[in-house]
Amino acid sequence: MTYKSMPKVELHTHLEGCAPPAFIRGLAQEKLLDISGIFNSDGSYAYRDFDHFLQVYEAACTTLQSPQDFYRLTKAVLEQSAAHGVVYQETFVSPDFCGGGDMAAWRDYLAAMETAAHEAEAEFGITLKGIATCIRHFGPDAAKPSALCAVETFGDFITGFGMAGGEMAGRPGDFAYAFDMAREAGMPLTCHAGEWGGPDMVADTLRDLKVERIGHGVNAIKDVNLVAEIADTGVTLEVCPGSNVFLQATGGWADHPIQKLRDAGVKVTVSTDDPPFFATTMTDEFDMLAQTFGWEDADFKEVNETALAAAFCDDATRAKIAKRLETA
């Protein structure tokens, strides 16, 4: 059995990381850029480990040089997501990759993405919202203009603020200024933590950045008191099992802590992170959860409802997506 046709809500994707390799190769050829070293012989992305993955990711991003490139990227990504049943998707987009933190350029890039999102909703039946993100390994100073870009464009399309990138660069508190800025503007907050860092990284992120959601968060399982705190406070984890297994951030599928977290009362959701980089899709995620942990329709319904409740969208959008899930 496959869950390909089941409607899905996905909260944790990176727009550039969702780019099909063929799309990036095509842009490179158009712009006469030689990035052939980031691909395997079969055309897939090639990297050795997580740090090298970040380098390959940023090399792929060098092909994305204009708002029109991001328009095309957004359409390509949403067509693929919709093909796997995704009806609502949130994606991380960084001002660093969209104009280098320049406000006017950022607005132009967002306009292109939003146009593509509206067209994709009409053509493919998928709704997209963006979460503006700073890049952790770029440092705290670079996070401040990213937060300002987020605050100034907070609205219908940009609905939250977060942080991605190399988790072991600095401590969460180093980035408190940027997160305080976004929080004061009323923006919902999320942050990657507990993928590579231990439970202390998750705890520090919750304390110092005061986020409603944690990206990944799987290493929280190593601290029973922290797991209880996350369950009690209702923080939602954006879990990406296939990504964790592929990158060896956790053991194999049978060892992944998503079921233990769920059993402990933690709100968990399911996402693909950077699907072509990790050889996964939302169909694969659902199918593997069914095969590994015996999840059935009721389990996936609960996870979808958890994700929709935690989504950084307005009430009208939430109600619209809820109807899509109910009538499935």
N, C-alpha and C positions, 0 to 999 in steps of 0.2 A: 504493500500500500504506500502511496505517496501523498503528501500534504500540499502538493503544488497549488491546487485550486483553492485551498482554504484562505480566506482573507486574513491578512497579517498586518500588525502594527509594529513598526521598527523605529527605535529611538536612537541607535548608536551607529551612525555611518559617517565617513569622511568623504566629502564630495569628490575630491581629487583621487582618493583611494579607491573609489568605486569605478574609476575610468577603465574601460576595457583596454587591454594591451594593444589591440589593433587600432583603437581610436588614438592612443598616444603615439603609436608608430606613424600613423597617418599624419598627425600634426607635425611630428618631427620631420617627415619627408617634405611636407609643404614649406617648412621654415628652414630647410637645409641644415638641420641639427643632427649631429651624430651622437645618439644615445643608445647605439646598438648593444653596448655592454650591459645594459640593464635587463636584457631579455635572454631567456634560455633558447635552445635550438628549436623547441616546439612553439616558440612565440610567447610563452608565459613570462612573468616577471622573475628575475633571478636575484637572489640575495642569500647571504650566509647565515645571518642572525638578526636580532632585532635592531642593533645599531646600524648594520649594513642596510636593513630594510628602510630605515629612516633616510639614508643617503640615496637609495634607489627611488624612494617616494619623492624626494625633493628634486632628483634629476628628472623624473617624469613631469613634475610640475613646471619645469623650465619651458615646456612646450606650450603651456597655457599662459599666453602673453596679452590677451585682450578680452574685453567683455564678450565679444563674439565667440571666442574660444570657450568661454564659460557657458554661454548660451547653448552651444553645441554639446558641451559636456553634460550639462543638466538634462537635456533631452535624451541623450544616449543612456545616461544612468537611470532615469525614470522609466524609460521603455523596458530596460532589463529588470528593474525592480518589480514593475507591474506584471511582467511575465511570470513572476514567482508569487503572485497573489498579494503583494504589498499594496495596501490601500491608503496607508498613511506612513510617511517617512520623515524623520528629522535628520538633518545632515549638518556636520560641522564645516564651517567655511571660515577661513582666516583672512583678515585684512592684510597679513604679511604676504599672502600669495595673490592678493587682489588689489594691487596698487601700492604695496609696500607701506601701508598705513596712511596713505594720503586720502583724506576724507572725500574729496571730489571724485577721485578714481574709484574708491570703494563704492560710492553711490552708483557710479556707472556700471560696475561689475554686478552689483546687486540688482539693478534694473534689468540687466540681461538675464540673470538667473531667474528672476521673478517672472519675466515674460515667458521663458521656457517652461517654468512650473505651471503657469496658467494654461499654456498650450497642452502640456502633458496631462493635466487634469482632464481637459476636454477630450483628448485623444485616447488616453490610457486608463482613465479613472483613478489616478493616484494623486494624493495631496501631499505637497512638500512644504516643510518649514525649515528655516535655517537657524543654526545656533552659532553666533560669532565666537571665534575662539582665538585666544592667544596661544603661542607655541612655547612650551615650557623651556626647552633647551635654548631658546633665543634669549632667555633671561627676563628678570622682573621689569627692567626699564622698557623693553620692547612690548611688554604686556600692557603698559599704560595707554599708548596710542590705540592699541587694539580694543581696549575697553571703551575708550572714547568713541571710536568708530561704532562699536556696538550700541552704546547709549544713544548716539545721535540718530541711529537708524532703527531703533527698537520700535516694532509695530506689527503690521500684518504678516510680513515675511520673516524678518529677524525677530525671533520670539524668546531668545535666551542667550546666556553667555556661559562660556566654559573654557577649559584649558586642556590641550592635548600635547603630544610630543613626548620627549624623553622623560619618563617619570622620575628618574633618579637625579635629575638636574635640580639641585637646591631642595628646599623644604617648602611645603605649602604656604607657610606664613610669609615667605618672601614675596608672594604674589597677592597679599591681602589688599593692597591699595587698589589694584585693578578690580578685584572682586567686590570690594566695598563700593567702588564707583558704580558698578553695574547694579548692585543690590539697592543702592540709594535711588536709582532710576526705576526701581520696581521690576527688574529683570529676574526671571527664574535662573537658577545657577546649577551647573554640573561641573564635574572635574574628573579626569582620569586619575585613578589611584588604586593600588592593590592589585595591579597586574604584575608588576615586577617588584614593587616595594612590598614590605610586610604589612601586617595589621596596624603597626604604628603609623604608617603612611596614610592609611584610611582614617584612623582616629584623628591624626593631625589635620587632615583635610576637612573633616567634619567640624572640628573645633575652630580652626583658623579661617576657613573660607565659608563656612555655614551654608553648604550646598544642600539642595533638595534631592539630588541624584548623584550617584557615583558611577563613573565609567569603569566597567569591569568589576573591581571590588572583590575579586574571588579570594584573595589572600586573607580577607577578614575571617575566613573559616578557621584560621589558625589561632584565633583568640575567642573563646566561648563567650566571654563577657562582652566583647565588641559585637559579636553576632547578636546577642540579646539586646544590646543598645540599638543597633540598626533596626531590628524587628520592632522594638518598642516605640522608636521615634518615627517609624514609617518611611525612612529613607529608601528610595528605590535604587536597585542595582541594575545597570545596563550591562547585562552579561552577554558575552560573545564567545560561546563555547568553541566553535570551530576555529576561531582566531587563536584562542588560548591553547588549544591542542596543537594546531599547526606550528605555532611559534615556540611550543614547549614551555609556555608559561605555567602550565599545569601538566599533569600526567595525561594519559590517553583519555578517550571518552568515558570509559568506565570509572576513571579516577576523578573526573571533573566534579567540583563541589556544588554545582547548581542544584542538584536534588537535596543535598544536605542543607544548603541555605534555605531552600524552599520549605523543607520539613521543619526548620527552626522558626518559621514565620516571617522570614525576610521576603520583601517584595522583590521579585526578580522578573526581568524581561529578557527577550531573546533578540539578538541582532547579529549582523554579519561583519561589522567593523569596516574592513576593506576587502570586499568579497573576491575580486580577481587576484589579489595578492595572496589570499589564503585558500584558494581553490574551493570556495563555498558559495552557497546561495541561501536564501531564506528557506527554500524547499529542502535543501540539504540539512539545514539546522533542525528543522522540524522533524524530518525523517530520522535523523540520527538520535534525537531525543526520544522519539518513539521506540526505536530499536534498542537503545541503551538502557533507558529507564522505564520503559513501558508506558510512556505518556500516551494519553488518548485524547479524543476530541474535547472532553471536559477540561483537561489540563491545559490544552492550548487555548481554549476559550478563556480560562482564568488568566493566563499569561497575557493574552491580547487585552483583556479588560484592565489588568494592572498597568500595562503600557499606556493605554489610552488615558487612564486616570492620571498618570504621571507626565503625560505629554505637555510640552510647552506651547499650547495653542489656546485660542479663545474658546469660549463656551459654545459658540455657534458651530465652529469646526468640530469640536468634540462630539456634539450632538449628531452632526452629519455623519461622522465616522461610526458612531455607535449604531446608527441605523444600518450602515453597510454590514456591520458585524452581526447584527440581529437577524437580518434577512438572508444571511448566507446559508 
